[in-house]
Amino acid sequence: MENNGIKYRKEFRNQGELRTSFVRFRKALVGQVDALPLDIFRVLMGVLLLSYFIRTFLEAGDFSGPDSLIDHRLSLDIFWFTQIGLFQPGMSLFMFQAIYLFACVCSVFLILGYRVNISAAILYLIAICTYRWNFLVMYVDDAIMHLMIFWLLVLPVGRTLVLSEWIRDRKESWTRWKNITVPGITLRCFFWNLTLIYIVAGLWKWTSPMWLDGTALYTILKLPISYAPDFWGPEHLFALKIFNYGALILEPIFPLMFILPKGHYVKYLLLFGLLALHIGTIATLDIPFANIACLIVAVLIFREELMDRIRGQIAETRLSETSQRIGFSGAIALLMVTMLTLAMISSISLPRWRNPARDNIKTQSVTVFVNDGDSENLGFKGEFKQSGHEGLGPVQMTFFGSLWCIGIAQQYQLFNWIDERNYSVSYQIIEYKGKRPVGEINPAEMFLHSTRGILLQFYLHDITWVRVPPKRREELKQNLLKRFAKRFCRNSKSEGRISVYSTIERIGSSDNHPGEDPELLMNFSCRDGDT
């Protein structure tokens, strides 16, 4: 009996310890945080979203409208899963521009604190529809921006920094704002998401030979998406290797900032590394929005230090939202980051579909001609490449498909692809009258130098950024070539025959990487502003 009593007491004590641990964990998960840093984040992200949708508005003619570089009917046919959206063929350019202007208005509402949840929901819907509509040219800026809007939807924002309250009573509003606290579960889930971004992106780089030998950063800066690819040369390689290895080491450990205590010196050292990484990227590569968004997150990471500065040494009464429940937003946030974690784990076995088809062993050269109904044909010389199996497995499809259904499109293998995609493309465009060349045309008149424009150009050279079924690659390339030609003809007064030659060059750590011989990409002539 005595032994049984001891056993029961031990079991009771163990159950009590488990219960206590669970209570502590739940308190740590749901525990209160200051509302003001969340709304500072909201305001800064609102400004960034305003800039993002202004750029989207300005690019609508090139990528979204019916006469853009993308044939959206073909895109929706190839990528059937992108049909889940509000944008459909037949919409005019004016309609797209009106929608993007409305998104700008909602961004202003978000900044001012007016109807925050409704504004964020509208922005989220427009962002989802836009990246699905322009799926061919979706890249990291689009991925991070729609992700940030999702978090603005579930974070408890809008309690402070509301313009109408400030106009009504400035002093009392500020006093109240700096003492309001809110449940912190969604913020901690947001940090979980950011942890995934840095850890997955950082660790995947350790699988890249170029990151490991220190040449990846140099090669990235030589890509066409760099602001000054011709500036960087072998003489910069040593200095860039230092930053290369710095990124390799620091990126996976940035999430320590989310758990280090307030004021810890390591936290500030990591902040310095974070600033160096993202500011350096903003200054050199045309992917500003994702990096600025990651910098804005520092407001939340250092929220306690920030609030100490704002409050000073005066002890004031805290106005807390007393609910300790997970709540609907908390449940959505937990579900999303759980699915995202499982998706990232499952992506370890993703096929290396991003390998350029030009590196495959089996190739078959073909020549394709597109009859445009006139005496001139648009000719395209290309290669049909054999490809291995593409697509998600059943487990991966479960996780990525579930995220896709709620509008989330994420994959954090960032810049680990540099070993297979270190190419640059140059063009020579010559105008002929009969058989006589009469002048050379600036390639910028035909090919956009923006990141989206460069992504489209790479499809012409078997360097794909989304999974294109092998049987549809030639069709897609022909379609893109014809649209590039039509865009040129709309903006040009050329009346002769236009010949476009392209040269592919592989980028390396030295200048001893000869490019391929120039190849005729296409021939066409303009007739009354058309091909």
N, C-alpha and C positions, 0 to 999 in steps of 0.2 A: 504493500500500500504506500509506503514511504517513497519507494522508487517511482511509483505511478504519479504521486504528488509532485515530485521533482520534475518528472517528464512533462506534466501538464503545465507547471509553472514556466518551464523553459519554452514550451510551445506558445504560451500566452505572451511571454516576453518577446519572443521572435515576431509574433503577429503584431504586437504593439510597436516594435521597431520598424516593421514594414509599413505599418499604417503611418507612423511618424515620418518616415522617409517619403512616403507618397504625398503626405500633406506638405512637406517642405518643398518637394519637387513641384507640386501644383502651385504653391505660393510663388515660387521662383518663376514659374512659367507665366502666371497670370498677374503677378505683382505689378503695382502701379508704377507708371513712368510719367515724367513731366510732359504736358501737352504742347508747350510752346515750341520745343525743338521739332516736333512732328509737323507743326504748321509752318515753321521756317523752311523745312524740307518741302512742304507742299507749295509754298510760294516760289522757291527757287526752281522746283520742277515745273511749275506752271510757266515760268519765263522760258525754260528750256523747251517745253512742249510748244509754246507759241512760235519759237524759232524753227522748230522741227516741222510744224505744219505750214509755216510760211514757205519753207523750202519745198515741201511737198506740193504746195499750190503752184510754185514757180516751175516745178518739174512736170506738172500734169500734162502739158502738151507733148513732152518727150516720152513719157512712160505710161500715163493713165488713159489719155484720150483715144478716140477711135482711129486717129491717124498717127498714133505714136509709133515708136520703134518696136513695140510688142504687139503681136497679133493675139489679142486676148481670147478670141474664140479658140485658136489653136492651143493656147496655154491652158485654158479650162478643159480642153479635150485631153491633153497629155497628162495634166495634173488634176484628175477628177476630184480629188479631195478639196481643192481650192474653190469648188463651186458652192461650198457652204459659206455664203456671204451675201450682202445686199447688192453689191455691184454686179451688173450683168451686161452682156453685149447689147449695144443699141443706145447706151447712155452717151450723151454729148459731152464734149470737153467742158462746156459751160456748167453742166450738172456736177462734174467732178470738182471744178474750181469753186462752185458754190458750197459744196460739202466741205472742202478744205478751209474755206473762209469761215464757215460755221464752226469748224474745229478751232480755228484761231479765236473766235469769240468765246467758246467754252473754256479755252485756256486762260483768257482774261478773267472770266468768272471764277476760275479756280484760284487765280492769283488774289483776287479781291475777297475771296471767301463767300461768294454768292452761290447758293445751291451747289455746294461742293460735291456731294454724292452724285447728283444728277449730271453735273458737268463731267465728272470723271467717268461715269458710265457711258455717256455719249462719246467722249474721247476714246474710250476703250473700244467701243463698237467700230468707230471710224478707223482706228489704227489696225484692228483685226482685218477689216474688209480691205484696207489698202495693201497690207503686206500679202494677203492672199491674191488680190487682183494683180499685183506686180510681183508674183512669187519668183519669177525668173531672176529678178534683181534684188531680192531680199538679202540683207546682210546684217552685220552685228548691230548697227545703229537701230534698225527696225526691231530686232529681237529685244534689245535692252529697253527701248522706249515703250513698247507695248507692255513689257513686264513691269516697268515702273508705274504705268497707269493702273495696272491690276492692283499693285500694292497701295496706290492712293485710294482705290476703291474700298479696301478692307481695313486700312489703318484708321484709327480714330482721329481723323483730321477735321478741321473746321470748327473746333472749340475755341480757338484763339485767332488773332490776326484777321479779324473780320472787319472790313472797311466800314460797314454801316454802324457797328458798335463803336469804332474809333471816332467816327464823326459825331455820334451822339454824346459820348462822354469819354474823352481821351484818358484822363488821369485814372479814373476808376476802372476803365477797361484794362489798362496796362497793369494795374495792381492786381486785378483778378486773373488776367492771363498768365502772369508769371508764377501763379500759385495753383493753377489747375493741374490735376493729375488724371490719368486715364489708365484703363487696363493695358498691360504691356504684352499680351500674348501674341498679337499680330506683329508687333515690332520684333519680337524674338524669332518668330517664324520668318520674317523678312531677313534677319541676320542669318538664319539657317540657309535661306536661298542664296544670299551673298557668299556664304561659306562654300556652298557647292560651286559657285562660279569660279572663285579663286583656287580652290583645291583641285577641281577637275581640270581647269585650264592650266594650272601650274604643273600638276603631276603628268598630264599628257605630254607636256613639252619634254619631259625626261625620256620619252620614247622616240624623240626626234634626233637623228644623228647630227643635224646641223646645229640644233640648240646645244647639244653636248660638246661639239667641237668649237663652239663660240662664234660661228659664222651666220647664225640665223638672223640676228638683228641687222647685220650689214645687208643681208640679202633682202630682208623685208623693206629696208629703206631704199632699195634699188627697184622695188616693184612699181608699176605704173600708178598705184594709189598713193605713192609718196608725193609730197609737194615738190621735192627737188631730187628726183632719182639720179640725175646726172651730176649732182654735187658730190655724192659720196664715191670715194675711190679707195683702192687698197691701202692708201696712206692713213685712212681713218680706222682701219680694221682693228688695230690694237686697242684703241680707246673704246670702240664699240664692243669688243669682246668683254671688257670689264662690265659694261651695262648689260650685256647679254647674260653673263653669269649672275649678275645682281638680280635680274628679273627671274632667272631660273630658281634662285634660292628664296627670294622674298615672296613671290606670288603665292606659293602654297601656305606660307605662314602668316599672311595678312589677316586671316580670320582670328588670330590671337587677339587682335584689337577688340573684338566683340566680347571677350571674356576677361580681359585684364582689368584690374581695379582702377578706379578713378585716379588720375595723376601718375600712373606708373610710367617710369622713364622708358621702358621698352615700348609702351604704347605710342609715345611720341616719336621714337626712332622708326617704328613701323609707319607712322603717319608721314614722316619725311620720305620714306621709300615709296609710299602710295602716291604722294604728290609728284615725285620724280617720274614714276612710271606713267601716270596718266597725263601729266602736263607735257612730258616728252613725246608721248603718242599724239596728243592734240597738235603739237607744234610741227610734227613731221609727216603725219598720215591723215588722209581725208576720211577719218572716221571720228568726228568730234563728239557727236551726241552721246554715244555710249560711254566715252571717257569722262565727259563733263558730268553725266549722271552719277558715275561712280565717285567722283570728287564731292558731289553734293551730299552723298551718303555720310561723309565725314561729320556733318552736323549731327547726325543721329549717333554715330559712334562716340563722339565727344559731347554728348548731350549733358552729362553731369558736370563736366568742367565748364561748359557754356552757361549752364544755369547758375553755377556758383558765381560766375562773373556778373550775370544779370541781377541776381538777388543781392549780391554783396554779403556782408556779415550780419544783416538784419534777419532775425528769426521771424517768420510770418506764418500765419495760419494757412495750411494747405487745403485747397478745395478739391476733394477727391470724389471721383465717380466710384461709389462704394461697391458696385457689383464685382464679385470675384468669379463669376461664371465665365466659362470659355466663350459662350455666346455664338451667334450665327457666323459673324465675321471670323472669329477665332477658329471655328470648326472648318470653314472654307479654307482659311490659311493653312491649317494643319494638314488638311487633305491634299492641298496643292503641293506643299513642300514634300510630303510623303511620296506622292506620285512622281514628283520631279526627281527625288533621290533615287527611287527605283528605276526611273528612266535612265538616269546617268550611270547607275550600276550596270544596267542591261546593255548600255551602249559600248561597253568594253568589247563586246563581240560583234559590233557593227562591221560589215564588210568595208573594205577600203575603197568605197565607191568614188571617192574624190580623186583617185589616181587619174591623171589625164590619160585619155584613150590613146594619145599619140605614143605613150610609152609601152602600150601592149605589144606583144610579140606578133600576133596575127593581124595583118592589115590587108585591106583590099582597096586599091585606088579606083575611084569612079569619077566620072565627069558628069555634072548635072546641068541641064539647061531649063530655064523657066521661060516659057513663052508668054509675053505680056500683051499679046494681041497686036503688036506693031511689027514693023519690018526688022526691028532690032530685038535680039534676045539678051537676057541677062545670064551670063555664063558663070558657072561656079566650078572651080576645080578643088576637090577635097578628097578626103579619105574616109572610107567606112571602116570602123574599127570593131573588132570582135570584143565582147565584154563578158566578164563573168557574171555570176548571179548578183542581182541587186535587190534591195528591198529589206524591210524589217521582218524579223522572225515573229512567231506568234506572241512570245512574251514581250518583246520590245513593242510590238504593235499595240498590245494592251495598255502599256504605260504612255507611249507617245500619242496613241490615238485618243486616250482619255484626256490628256492635256490639250490636244488639238480641238476637242469638242468644246472646251471652255475658253478657247482662243489663245492658248499658250503654245508658242513654237520656240523651243529652246534646244540648244546643243552647245555645250561649253568647250568643245575642242577647238580652242582659239589659237591660231598661228602654229599649231603643231603640224599643219599640212605643208609647211614651207618647203620641205624636202622634195615633194612631188609637184609643187605648183610655182616653182621659182622661174617663171617665164616673163619676158617682156616682149611686146609686139611693136613693130614699127611699120609704117606704111609709106608708099610712094604712089602718088596719084598723078597720072599724066593724061592730058587732053590731046586728042588727035583730030586733025581735019584730013579725012581720007587716011592715008598711011603716014602722014607727016605729023610728028609731035609739034604742038604749038605752045605748050606751056605746062608748067607743073603746078598743081593745086595743093594748098595747105591741107594736110589731113584733118585739121580741126574743123574744116568746113563740112566734113562728112561724119567724123567719129567724135562723139562727146568724150571729154577728158574727165568727167565726173566719175565717181566710184561706180555708179549704176551703169554708166556708159561703158566703162572698162569691163565690167562683169559681162555685159552683152557681147562685147567684142570677143571675149575669150571663148564663148560658145562657138564662134566661127572656126576655132582652132582646136576643137576637141578637148577644151579645158572647161569642164562643167562644174557648176557650183551647187546645183540641185540634181537629184537623180532624174536623168532623162533616159527613158527606155531606148535601148540601142536601135530599135527599128524606127524610132521617131527622130533620131539625131539629124539625119540628112534633111528631112522635111523642115525641121526647126532652123537649120543653118540656111537653107534656101530662102525661107520666109524672112529671116533676119536680114540677109543680104539685100533682098528686094526692098525692104523697108528702109534700110540705110540709103539705098540708091534713091528711093522716092523722096526721102527727107532732103537729100542733097539737091535734087532737081527742083523741089519747091523753093529752095533758098538761093538757087544759082541761076545765072544767065548763060551758062555753058550750053552750046548747041552741038559740039562735036562729040566724038566717041570718047568715053572715059574708061581708062584702064587702071585698076587698083591692084597694086602689088604689095604683098605682106612679107615680112621677115620675122621669124620667131627666134628669139635668143634665150638661152638658158642662163640665169644669173648665178654667179658663183663668187668666191672670195678673191678672185683675180680677174684680170681682163682677158685671160687666155681661154675664153669660152666662145669659140666662133659660132655665130648663128647659122641657121639653115639658109640655103640659097633663097633669094627672093622668088616668090611664086605668084603667078597671076591668081588673084582672088576673085575678080569679077570684071566683066566688060558690060557697059550699058551706055545708052545715049538718052538725053533728055528731049522730050517733045512737048512743048507748051507747058513746061513746069512739071512734067511727069516722065516716068521712064518708058 
